[in-house]
Amino acid sequence: MRVVSLVPSLTEAIAVSLPGVVVGATDWCSHPADLDVTRVGGTKNPKLDPILALAPDLVVANEEENREPDLTALREAGVEVLVTEVRDVPQAFRELDRVLDACGASPRPRWLDEAERTWAELPFPESRLTAVVPVWRRPWMVLGRDTFAGDVLSRLGVEHAYATDAERYPRATLDELRATEPELVVLPDEPYRFTAADGPEAFPGLPCVLVSGRHLTWYGPSLAEAPRVLSEALRAARR
């Protein structure tokens, strides 16, 4: 089986579960750390000729991360393309099962059992905080409705201010973000790389927490440790 993955989290999931199956991945596929495969460009601008030259049995993609014209072009070239949709934690596990099954993973990987059990056993939050969760700057964009990251945070006791917005990733001015009167600002390091020196200064007087984008937005092996890693970061910000 030869697989090209256009989704960083799925690249990690397949490579960890089925070493040697992934033959091509995007420039953003950073895990596993020792991944040694052909790089085929970005998630939004994959290089189709190098993908086709790899003669993949399957290309794995995501409806949010990848563009339909690229996927259509691959299909028209005779390549099978599996497109995932992940809007919440339960759907992430269903889609991981579908992807790994299509790649030939049998039995089910142990890490996937452990990750699903970790989330199933997660206690109901005793208290909840409201937050804004920027994912981009210049212009400011935040988590909106129906997002995987939003569901992750909700299960950890954080409700983001734009959860019912008409857009999944609405744009907003700083004044609009501050007007929501959040108790917390959550700043991931991807897709925009917020840092201690780039992000918190825009929200004076508000507690800001820098979190791992891999644990907040990836659906793969990181799911097993995401509740612990994110909860620790959130607790530190509440002190």
C-alpha positions in Angstrom: 0.0 0.0 0.0 1.3 3.4 -1.0 -0.3 6.5 0.6 0.1 10.2 0.1 -1.3 12.2 2.9 -2.2 15.9 2.5 -3.2 16.3 6.2 -0.5 16.5 8.9 -2.5 14.8 11.6 -3.5 11.9 9.3 0.1 11.6 8.1 1.1 11.0 11.7 -1.7 8.6 12.4 -0.9 6.5 9.3 2.8 6.6 9.7 2.7 5.5 13.4 0.2 2.8 12.7 1.6 1.5 9.4 5.4 2.3 9.1 6.4 2.5 5.5 3.0 3.0 4.0 3.2 6.8 3.7 5.3 7.7 0.7 4.4 11.3 0.3 3.3 14.1 2.6 3.0 17.9 2.8 5.7 20.3 3.9 3.7 20.8 7.1 3.7 17.2 8.1 6.1 17.4 11.0 5.2 14.1 12.8 6.6 11.6 13.3 9.8 13.5 13.8 11.7 11.0 11.7 9.3 10.9 8.8 11.4 10.5 5.7 9.1 10.7 2.6 8.8 12.8 -0.5 7.4 16.3 0.2 4.6 17.4 -2.1 4.0 21.0 -1.2 1.5 22.6 1.1 -2.0 21.6 2.1 -3.5 24.4 0.1 -1.1 24.1 -2.9 0.0 20.5 -3.3 2.2 19.7 -6.3 0.2 17.3 -8.3 2.9 16.0 -10.7 5.1 14.8 -7.8 2.1 13.1 -6.2 1.2 11.3 -9.4 4.9 10.3 -9.8 4.7 8.5 -6.5 2.0 6.2 -8.0 -0.1 6.2 -4.8 -2.8 3.7 -4.1 -4.6 6.3 -2.0 -4.4 10.0 -1.3 -5.8 11.1 2.1 -7.3 14.6 2.4 -9.6 16.7 4.4 -12.5 18.9 3.3 -11.3 21.8 5.3 -7.5 21.6 4.9 -7.4 20.8 1.2 -8.9 22.4 -1.9 -11.5 20.6 -4.0 -10.0 21.6 -7.4 -6.7 19.8 -6.4 -8.6 16.7 -5.2 -10.7 16.7 -8.4 -7.6 16.8 -10.5 -6.1 13.8 -8.7 -9.3 11.8 -9.2 -9.4 12.8 -12.9 -5.8 11.4 -13.1 -7.0 8.1 -11.8 -6.0 8.4 -8.2 -8.3 7.3 -5.4 -8.9 10.1 -2.9 -10.4 9.7 0.6 -11.7 12.9 2.0 -12.3 13.3 5.7 -14.6 15.6 7.6 -13.9 16.3 11.3 -16.1 18.7 13.3 -15.9 17.2 16.7 -14.1 14.6 18.8 -16.4 11.6 18.2 -16.3 12.3 14.4 -12.5 12.4 14.6 -12.4 8.8 15.9 -14.9 7.6 13.3 -12.8 9.2 10.5 -9.5 7.8 11.9 -11.1 4.4 11.8 -12.2 4.9 8.2 -8.7 6.2 7.1 -6.7 3.5 8.9 -9.0 0.8 7.6 -8.6 2.0 4.1 -4.8 2.0 4.6 -4.9 -1.6 5.8 -4.5 -1.2 9.5 -5.7 -4.4 11.2 -6.1 -4.9 14.1 -7.1 -1.4 15.3 -4.0 0.5 16.6 -3.5 0.5 20.3 -2.9 4.2 20.4 -6.4 4.8 18.9 -8.0 2.6 21.6 -6.2 4.5 24.3 -7.0 7.9 22.9 -10.7 7.1 22.5 -10.8 5.7 26.1 -9.1 8.8 27.4 -11.8 11.1 25.9 -14.6 8.8 26.9 -13.5 8.8 30.5 -12.9 12.6 30.7 -14.9 14.0 33.6 -17.6 16.6 33.0 -16.1 20.0 33.7 -17.0 21.3 37.1 -16.8 24.9 35.9 -16.7 26.7 32.6 -14.9 29.7 31.2 -15.7 31.8 28.2 -12.9 32.5 25.8 -11.9 33.9 22.4 -9.7 31.7 20.4 -7.8 33.5 17.6 -6.4 31.3 14.9 -5.0 34.0 12.7 -3.7 37.6 12.9 -3.7 40.4 10.3 -6.7 40.0 10.0 -7.9 38.5 13.3 -9.8 35.3 12.8 -11.2 33.1 15.6 -12.8 29.8 16.1 -16.5 30.0 15.2 -19.2 27.3 14.9 -18.9 23.7 14.3 -15.1 23.2 14.7 -13.1 20.3 16.1 -10.9 22.6 18.2 -14.0 24.2 19.6 -15.4 20.8 20.6 -12.1 19.9 22.2 -12.1 23.1 24.3 -15.8 22.6 25.3 -15.1 19.2 26.6 -12.3 20.8 28.8 -14.6 23.4 30.2 -13.9 26.3 27.8 -16.8 27.8 25.8 -15.6 30.1 23.0 -17.4 33.3 22.3 -18.1 32.7 18.7 -19.4 29.2 19.0 -22.8 30.1 17.4 -21.4 32.5 14.8 -22.7 31.9 11.2 -19.1 31.4 10.1 -16.7 28.6 11.1 -13.8 31.0 11.2 -15.2 34.5 11.5 -13.1 37.6 11.1 -13.3 40.2 13.9 -11.7 43.4 15.0 -9.8 43.6 18.3 -12.5 45.8 19.6 -15.1 43.2 18.8 -13.1 40.4 20.4 -12.6 42.4 23.6 -16.3 43.4 23.6 -17.2 39.7 24.2 -15.7 40.2 27.6 -13.9 36.8 27.6 -12.5 35.4 30.8 -9.6 33.9 28.8 -7.8 34.2 25.5 -6.5 30.9 24.0 -3.7 31.3 21.6 -2.5 28.2 19.6 0.8 28.0 17.8 -0.9 27.0 14.5 -2.1 27.8 12.0 -0.8 31.2 13.1 2.2 30.9 15.4 1.2 32.9 18.4 4.0 33.3 20.9 4.6 35.1 24.2 5.8 38.1 22.2 3.1 37.9 19.5 -0.5 37.8 20.6 -0.9 38.4 24.4 0.0 42.1 24.1 -3.2 42.6 22.0 -5.3 41.7 25.0 -4.1 43.7 28.0 -5.7 42.8 31.3 -6.9 39.5 30.1 -5.3 36.1 31.0 -3.8 34.5 27.8 -2.8 30.9 27.4 -0.5 29.7 24.7 -1.3 26.1 23.7 0.0 23.5 21.3 -1.8 23.6 18.0 -1.0 19.9 17.6 -3.0 19.1 20.7 -5.8 21.5 20.0 -6.4 20.9 16.3 -4.8 17.5 15.3 -6.7 14.3 15.3 -4.1 11.5 15.5 -1.9 10.0 18.2 -1.7 13.4 20.0 -5.4 12.8 21.0 -4.2 10.5 23.7 -2.3 13.2 25.6 -4.3 16.2 24.5 -6.7 16.4 27.4 -3.8 16.4 29.9 -1.6 18.8 28.0 -4.3 21.3 27.3 -5.9 21.0 30.8 -2.5 21.8 32.4 -2.1 24.9 30.2 -5.6 26.1 30.9 -5.2 25.5 34.7 -2.0 27.5 34.7 -3.8 30.4 33.0 -6.6 30.5 35.6 -4.2 31.0 38.5 
